Amino acid sequence: MKKIFLTIALTFISITSIIQADETAPANFMLTTVNDKNLTITETEKGLDFKEYKGKAVLLALFGHRCPPCIKEIPEFIELTNNHKDDLAIVALEAQLYPSDKVKEFKEEHKMNYDVIAGVNYGDFINYIVHRAGYEKGFPLPLLISIDKEGEVQGVQAGKISQYELELLVKDLNE
């Protein structure tokens, strides 16, 4: 009887340790752009590590295909990408759950020269980002998460940002 109790107790402790380890393990995400490029993102204590963009600042933009301010910022992101090819990556995540093929068409129509991801496939990542940004129910669009070249989140900005402010932001993220 003591052996059975001891076996059950050890099994419970082992399972509890595994569960606790999983809860404290960093979140990992593999996202694929509409152009079939894979992005590997790992949670860190202070931000997000984009494996493909080590040493670059990253602007993670949640946008909607029917969001007027989101559409207005596309030319600004295109210009920003052109001006900062070596030190900036923009990753735009369509968060109104538009079908993947439609997001790809949207990207081509608007001549977006940065990574675009169809959020319909990545609700878990959207929920993770939104929750980490401090939004419990619903979230505003556009939503910009700025990440410095070390992978540390430096800010979360709801609403459209001017080109001038974006340039200053990229400069700060790369210092």
C-alpha positions in Angstrom: 0.0 0.0 0.0 2.8 2.4 0.8 4.4 1.6 -2.5 1.2 2.5 -4.4 0.8 5.7 -2.4 4.5 6.7 -3.1 4.1 5.9 -6.8 1.0 8.0 -7.0 2.6 10.9 -5.1 5.7 10.8 -7.3 3.6 10.7 -10.5 1.6 13.7 -9.3 4.7 15.7 -8.4 6.2 14.8 -11.9 3.1 15.9 -13.7 2.8 19.1 -11.6 6.4 19.9 -12.4 5.8 19.4 -16.1 2.7 21.6 -16.1 4.4 24.4 -14.1 7.4 24.2 -16.5 5.0 24.6 -19.5 3.3 27.6 -17.8 6.6 29.4 -17.4 8.1 28.5 -20.7 8.3 31.3 -23.2 5.6 31.4 -25.8 6.8 30.5 -29.3 5.0 31.3 -32.6 5.6 30.4 -36.2 3.8 32.7 -38.6 3.8 32.6 -42.3 3.4 35.7 -44.5 1.0 35.8 -47.4 4.2 35.4 -49.6 5.1 32.1 -47.8 7.9 33.5 -45.7 8.1 31.9 -42.2 8.7 34.1 -39.1 9.8 32.6 -35.8 8.8 34.7 -32.8 9.7 33.9 -29.2 8.5 35.6 -26.1 11.3 37.1 -24.0 11.0 38.7 -20.6 11.0 42.2 -22.1 9.6 41.7 -25.5 9.7 39.5 -28.6 12.5 37.9 -30.4 12.0 37.8 -34.2 14.6 35.2 -35.3 14.7 36.4 -38.9 15.3 40.1 -37.8 18.1 39.8 -35.2 19.7 43.2 -34.8 16.9 45.1 -36.5 14.1 47.2 -35.0 10.7 45.7 -35.6 7.3 47.5 -36.0 4.6 45.0 -35.4 1.4 46.6 -36.8 -2.1 45.1 -36.3 -4.3 46.5 -39.0 -7.6 46.0 -40.6 -8.5 45.8 -44.3 -11.5 48.0 -43.7 -9.9 50.4 -41.3 -9.4 53.9 -42.9 -6.5 55.0 -40.6 -4.8 51.6 -41.2 -5.0 52.1 -45.0 -3.7 55.7 -44.7 -0.6 54.5 -42.9 0.4 52.0 -45.7 2.2 54.6 -47.8 4.1 55.8 -44.7 5.2 52.2 -43.9 6.2 51.7 -47.5 8.4 54.8 -47.3 9.8 53.8 -43.9 10.7 50.4 -45.3 12.5 52.0 -48.3 14.4 54.4 -46.0 15.4 51.8 -43.4 16.2 48.6 -45.3 19.1 47.7 -43.1 17.8 48.5 -39.7 14.0 48.0 -39.7 11.5 45.3 -40.4 7.8 45.9 -40.5 5.4 43.0 -39.9 1.8 43.8 -40.5 -0.9 41.5 -39.1 -4.4 41.8 -40.6 -6.6 41.5 -37.5 -10.1 41.7 -39.0 -9.8 38.0 -40.0 -9.9 38.6 -43.7 -9.3 35.4 -45.7 -5.6 34.7 -46.6 -6.1 35.0 -50.4 -7.9 38.4 -49.9 -5.1 39.6 -47.7 -2.6 38.7 -50.3 -4.6 40.6 -52.9 -4.8 43.6 -50.5 -1.0 43.5 -50.1 -0.5 43.5 -53.9 -3.2 46.2 -54.5 -1.6 48.5 -52.0 2.0 47.6 -53.1 3.0 46.8 -49.5 6.8 46.2 -49.5 6.9 44.7 -46.0 5.8 41.4 -44.4 2.0 40.9 -44.3 0.3 38.1 -42.4 -3.3 37.0 -42.6 -4.5 37.0 -39.0 -7.3 34.6 -39.7 -4.7 31.9 -39.4 -3.1 33.2 -36.2 -5.9 34.1 -33.7 -3.7 32.7 -30.9 -0.9 35.2 -31.7 -3.3 38.1 -32.0 -4.8 37.3 -28.6 -1.3 36.9 -27.1 -0.2 40.3 -28.5 -3.4 42.1 -27.5 -3.3 40.7 -24.0 0.3 41.5 -23.6 -0.4 45.1 -24.8 -2.9 45.4 -22.0 -6.2 45.0 -23.8 -8.6 42.5 -22.2 -11.7 42.8 -24.5 -11.4 44.3 -27.9 -8.5 46.4 -29.2 -8.1 49.5 -31.4 -6.8 49.5 -34.9 -4.3 50.3 -36.0 -2.2 49.1 -33.1 1.6 49.4 -33.3 4.1 47.6 -31.1 7.6 49.0 -31.4 10.4 46.6 -30.6 14.1 47.8 -30.5 17.0 46.0 -32.1 17.6 44.1 -28.9 14.0 42.7 -29.0 12.7 44.8 -26.1 9.2 46.3 -26.6 9.6 50.0 -26.3 6.0 51.1 -26.8 2.4 50.3 -27.8 0.6 52.9 -29.8 -3.1 52.9 -30.7 -4.1 54.9 -33.8 -2.3 56.3 -36.8 1.2 57.8 -36.3 2.6 60.6 -38.5 5.6 59.9 -40.8 7.7 62.3 -38.7 6.9 60.4 -35.5 7.6 57.1 -37.2 11.0 58.3 -38.3 11.8 59.4 -34.8 10.6 56.1 -33.4 12.8 54.1 -35.8 15.8 56.3 -34.8 15.1 55.7 -31.1 14.6 51.9 -31.6 18.0 51.6 -33.3 20.1 53.5 -30.7 
